Amino acid sequence: MTEDVSLEFLSRQLDRVLTRLGAIEDQITVLTGMAIRHDGSLTGLATEFRGLAQALNRADHRLRKLEDQ
């Protein structure tokens, strides 16, 4: 049993995968920053904030994309 798969379907699926991958990268950055910060370093705090900023930017981009539809 085969189903026809359109390029549009594949495009949406790839977009979902890339969005989730980006969110995971942001989470890893935040968690890395938290771990470094527990070590007593200001570098960890900066890394944590960088990850949070990336996550917020990604959420803002997704919201704007939904608003444009």
Chimera marker file (.cmm) of the C-alpha trace (Angstrom):
<marker_set name="trace">
<marker id="1" x="0.000" y="0.000" z="0.000" r="1" g="1" b="0" radius="0.5"/>
<marker id="2" x="1.659" y="3.212" z="-1.129" r="1" g="1" b="0" radius="0.5"/>
<marker id="3" x="0.596" y="6.770" z="-0.575" r="1" g="1" b="0" radius="0.5"/>
<marker id="4" x="1.421" y="9.725" z="-2.746" r="1" g="1" b="0" radius="0.5"/>
<marker id="5" x="3.669" y="12.165" z="-0.945" r="1" g="1" b="0" radius="0.5"/>
<marker id="6" x="3.770" y="15.692" z="-2.283" r="1" g="1" b="0" radius="0.5"/>
<marker id="7" x="6.655" y="18.108" z="-2.126" r="1" g="1" b="0" radius="0.5"/>
<marker id="8" x="4.470" y="20.408" z="-0.046" r="1" g="1" b="0" radius="0.5"/>
<marker id="9" x="3.997" y="17.663" z="2.555" r="1" g="1" b="0" radius="0.5"/>
<marker id="10" x="7.733" y="16.976" z="2.646" r="1" g="1" b="0" radius="0.5"/>
<marker id="11" x="8.430" y="20.691" z="2.969" r="1" g="1" b="0" radius="0.5"/>
<marker id="12" x="6.092" y="21.009" z="5.967" r="1" g="1" b="0" radius="0.5"/>
<marker id="13" x="7.611" y="17.949" z="7.624" r="1" g="1" b="0" radius="0.5"/>
<marker id="14" x="11.147" y="19.237" z="7.083" r="1" g="1" b="0" radius="0.5"/>
<marker id="15" x="10.148" y="22.610" z="8.504" r="1" g="1" b="0" radius="0.5"/>
<marker id="16" x="8.764" y="20.869" z="11.625" r="1" g="1" b="0" radius="0.5"/>
<marker id="17" x="11.952" y="18.851" z="12.057" r="1" g="1" b="0" radius="0.5"/>
<marker id="18" x="14.167" y="21.919" z="11.661" r="1" g="1" b="0" radius="0.5"/>
<marker id="19" x="12.027" y="23.897" z="14.095" r="1" g="1" b="0" radius="0.5"/>
<marker id="20" x="12.287" y="21.161" z="16.711" r="1" g="1" b="0" radius="0.5"/>
<marker id="21" x="16.019" y="20.823" z="16.101" r="1" g="1" b="0" radius="0.5"/>
<marker id="22" x="16.451" y="24.555" z="16.654" r="1" g="1" b="0" radius="0.5"/>
<marker id="23" x="14.476" y="24.376" z="19.883" r="1" g="1" b="0" radius="0.5"/>
<marker id="24" x="16.630" y="21.489" z="21.094" r="1" g="1" b="0" radius="0.5"/>
<marker id="25" x="19.785" y="23.464" z="20.266" r="1" g="1" b="0" radius="0.5"/>
<marker id="26" x="18.450" y="26.406" z="22.278" r="1" g="1" b="0" radius="0.5"/>
<marker id="27" x="17.674" y="24.138" z="25.224" r="1" g="1" b="0" radius="0.5"/>
<marker id="28" x="21.153" y="22.619" z="25.099" r="1" g="1" b="0" radius="0.5"/>
<marker id="29" x="22.693" y="26.103" z="25.094" r="1" g="1" b="0" radius="0.5"/>
<marker id="30" x="20.634" y="27.129" z="28.128" r="1" g="1" b="0" radius="0.5"/>
<marker id="31" x="21.441" y="23.930" z="30.021" r="1" g="1" b="0" radius="0.5"/>
<marker id="32" x="25.144" y="24.250" z="29.196" r="1" g="1" b="0" radius="0.5"/>
<marker id="33" x="25.103" y="27.800" z="30.502" r="1" g="1" b="0" radius="0.5"/>
<marker id="34" x="23.396" y="26.664" z="33.694" r="1" g="1" b="0" radius="0.5"/>
<marker id="35" x="25.987" y="23.932" z="34.222" r="1" g="1" b="0" radius="0.5"/>
<marker id="36" x="28.872" y="26.329" z="33.651" r="1" g="1" b="0" radius="0.5"/>
<marker id="37" x="27.270" y="28.913" z="35.944" r="1" g="1" b="0" radius="0.5"/>
<marker id="38" x="27.088" y="26.377" z="38.749" r="1" g="1" b="0" radius="0.5"/>
<marker id="39" x="30.820" y="26.134" z="38.309" r="1" g="1" b="0" radius="0.5"/>
<marker id="40" x="31.036" y="29.765" z="39.431" r="1" g="1" b="0" radius="0.5"/>
<marker id="41" x="31.770" y="31.362" z="36.077" r="1" g="1" b="0" radius="0.5"/>
<marker id="42" x="30.173" y="34.446" z="34.526" r="1" g="1" b="0" radius="0.5"/>
<marker id="43" x="30.719" y="32.808" z="31.149" r="1" g="1" b="0" radius="0.5"/>
<marker id="44" x="27.991" y="30.328" z="32.042" r="1" g="1" b="0" radius="0.5"/>
<marker id="45" x="25.532" y="33.112" z="32.757" r="1" g="1" b="0" radius="0.5"/>
<marker id="46" x="26.297" y="34.718" z="29.394" r="1" g="1" b="0" radius="0.5"/>
<marker id="47" x="25.860" y="31.375" z="27.635" r="1" g="1" b="0" radius="0.5"/>
<marker id="48" x="22.567" y="30.787" z="29.411" r="1" g="1" b="0" radius="0.5"/>
<marker id="49" x="21.247" y="34.222" z="28.418" r="1" g="1" b="0" radius="0.5"/>
<marker id="50" x="22.408" y="33.695" z="24.834" r="1" g="1" b="0" radius="0.5"/>
<marker id="51" x="20.424" y="30.464" z="24.658" r="1" g="1" b="0" radius="0.5"/>
<marker id="52" x="17.335" y="32.101" z="26.145" r="1" g="1" b="0" radius="0.5"/>
<marker id="53" x="17.602" y="34.969" z="23.650" r="1" g="1" b="0" radius="0.5"/>
<marker id="54" x="17.869" y="32.496" z="20.766" r="1" g="1" b="0" radius="0.5"/>
<marker id="55" x="14.814" y="30.629" z="22.030" r="1" g="1" b="0" radius="0.5"/>
<marker id="56" x="12.824" y="33.868" z="22.289" r="1" g="1" b="0" radius="0.5"/>
<marker id="57" x="13.894" y="34.936" z="18.797" r="1" g="1" b="0" radius="0.5"/>
<marker id="58" x="12.860" y="31.558" z="17.416" r="1" g="1" b="0" radius="0.5"/>
<marker id="59" x="9.444" y="31.808" z="19.130" r="1" g="1" b="0" radius="0.5"/>
<marker id="60" x="9.008" y="35.345" z="17.784" r="1" g="1" b="0" radius="0.5"/>
<marker id="61" x="9.853" y="34.146" z="14.270" r="1" g="1" b="0" radius="0.5"/>
<marker id="62" x="7.299" y="31.317" z="14.533" r="1" g="1" b="0" radius="0.5"/>
<marker id="63" x="4.632" y="33.740" z="15.807" r="1" g="1" b="0" radius="0.5"/>
<marker id="64" x="5.276" y="36.186" z="12.955" r="1" g="1" b="0" radius="0.5"/>
<marker id="65" x="5.095" y="33.287" z="10.482" r="1" g="1" b="0" radius="0.5"/>
<marker id="66" x="1.679" y="32.293" z="11.881" r="1" g="1" b="0" radius="0.5"/>
<marker id="67" x="0.464" y="35.897" z="11.763" r="1" g="1" b="0" radius="0.5"/>
<marker id="68" x="1.422" y="36.129" z="8.071" r="1" g="1" b="0" radius="0.5"/>
<marker id="69" x="-0.731" y="33.112" z="7.152" r="1" g="1" b="0" radius="0.5"/>
<link id1="1" id2="2" r="1" g="1" b="0" radius="0.2"/>
<link id1="2" id2="3" r="1" g="1" b="0" radius="0.2"/>
<link id1="3" id2="4" r="1" g="1" b="0" radius="0.2"/>
<link id1="4" id2="5" r="1" g="1" b="0" radius="0.2"/>
<link id1="5" id2="6" r="1" g="1" b="0" radius="0.2"/>
<link id1="6" id2="7" r="1" g="1" b="0" radius="0.2"/>
<link id1="7" id2="8" r="1" g="1" b="0" radius="0.2"/>
<link id1="8" id2="9" r="1" g="1" b="0" radius="0.2"/>
<link id1="9" id2="10" r="1" g="1" b="0" radius="0.2"/>
<link id1="10" id2="11" r="1" g="1" b="0" radius="0.2"/>
<link id1="11" id2="12" r="1" g="1" b="0" radius="0.2"/>
<link id1="12" id2="13" r="1" g="1" b="0" radius="0.2"/>
<link id1="13" id2="14" r="1" g="1" b="0" radius="0.2"/>
<link id1="14" id2="15" r="1" g="1" b="0" radius="0.2"/>
<link id1="15" id2="16" r="1" g="1" b="0" radius="0.2"/>
<link id1="16" id2="17" r="1" g="1" b="0" radius="0.2"/>
<link id1="17" id2="18" r="1" g="1" b="0" radius="0.2"/>
<link id1="18" id2="19" r="1" g="1" b="0" radius="0.2"/>
<link id1="19" id2="20" r="1" g="1" b="0" radius="0.2"/>
<link id1="20" id2="21" r="1" g="1" b="0" radius="0.2"/>
<link id1="21" id2="22" r="1" g="1" b="0" radius="0.2"/>
<link id1="22" id2="23" r="1" g="1" b="0" radius="0.2"/>
<link id1="23" id2="24" r="1" g="1" b="0" radius="0.2"/>
<link id1="24" id2="25" r="1" g="1" b="0" radius="0.2"/>
<link id1="25" id2="26" r="1" g="1" b="0" radius="0.2"/>
<link id1="26" id2="27" r="1" g="1" b="0" radius="0.2"/>
<link id1="27" id2="28" r="1" g="1" b="0" radius="0.2"/>
<link id1="28" id2="29" r="1" g="1" b="0" radius="0.2"/>
<link id1="29" id2="30" r="1" g="1" b="0" radius="0.2"/>
<link id1="30" id2="31" r="1" g="1" b="0" radius="0.2"/>
<link id1="31" id2="32" r="1" g="1" b="0" radius="0.2"/>
<link id1="32" id2="33" r="1" g="1" b="0" radius="0.2"/>
<link id1="33" id2="34" r="1" g="1" b="0" radius="0.2"/>
<link id1="34" id2="35" r="1" g="1" b="0" radius="0.2"/>
<link id1="35" id2="36" r="1" g="1" b="0" radius="0.2"/>
<link id1="36" id2="37" r="1" g="1" b="0" radius="0.2"/>
<link id1="37" id2="38" r="1" g="1" b="0" radius="0.2"/>
<link id1="38" id2="39" r="1" g="1" b="0" radius="0.2"/>
<link id1="39" id2="40" r="1" g="1" b="0" radius="0.2"/>
<link id1="40" id2="41" r="1" g="1" b="0" radius="0.2"/>
<link id1="41" id2="42" r="1" g="1" b="0" radius="0.2"/>
<link id1="42" id2="43" r="1" g="1" b="0" radius="0.2"/>
<link id1="43" id2="44" r="1" g="1" b="0" radius="0.2"/>
<link id1="44" id2="45" r="1" g="1" b="0" radius="0.2"/>
<link id1="45" id2="46" r="1" g="1" b="0" radius="0.2"/>
<link id1="46" id2="47" r="1" g="1" b="0" radius="0.2"/>
<link id1="47" id2="48" r="1" g="1" b="0" radius="0.2"/>
<link id1="48" id2="49" r="1" g="1" b="0" radius="0.2"/>
<link id1="49" id2="50" r="1" g="1" b="0" radius="0.2"/>
<link id1="50" id2="51" r="1" g="1" b="0" radius="0.2"/>
<link id1="51" id2="52" r="1" g="1" b="0" radius="0.2"/>
<link id1="52" id2="53" r="1" g="1" b="0" radius="0.2"/>
<link id1="53" id2="54" r="1" g="1" b="0" radius="0.2"/>
<link id1="54" id2="55" r="1" g="1" b="0" radius="0.2"/>
<link id1="55" id2="56" r="1" g="1" b="0" radius="0.2"/>
<link id1="56" id2="57" r="1" g="1" b="0" radius="0.2"/>
<link id1="57" id2="58" r="1" g="1" b="0" radius="0.2"/>
<link id1="58" id2="59" r="1" g="1" b="0" radius="0.2"/>
<link id1="59" id2="60" r="1" g="1" b="0" radius="0.2"/>
<link id1="60" id2="61" r="1" g="1" b="0" radius="0.2"/>
<link id1="61" id2="62" r="1" g="1" b="0" radius="0.2"/>
<link id1="62" id2="63" r="1" g="1" b="0" radius="0.2"/>
<link id1="63" id2="64" r="1" g="1" b="0" radius="0.2"/>
<link id1="64" id2="65" r="1" g="1" b="0" radius="0.2"/>
<link id1="65" id2="66" r="1" g="1" b="0" radius="0.2"/>
<link id1="66" id2="67" r="1" g="1" b="0" radius="0.2"/>
<link id1="67" id2="68" r="1" g="1" b="0" radius="0.2"/>
<link id1="68" id2="69" r="1" g="1" b="0" radius="0.2"/>
</marker_set>
